[in-house]
């Protein structure tokens, strides 16, 4: 399990919950990142309110960008290493203890951060 900030119904800030959720899976082209900082933007707020595109079923975890450390790599990943600090965007569910990001440039964009 991992900690995450999530919601399972639409509404104001009071629908947010912090608790345990299953971690994301790691496929052969992905890396798992343990975020140290994540972004919060209007799209996250609009999704929580039910006014913006949101895929999947509840519980929903907000966030799409951040920085952190690679904690695991998929079998076909050779350009990122465990322990490497990275920045990522377009990686859904960033408001969680672990984030799955595509490597090198699938659905998400990653770069080495200083």
Order of alpha helices (4+ residues) and beta strands (2+ residues): beta-beta-beta-alpha-beta-beta-beta-beta-beta
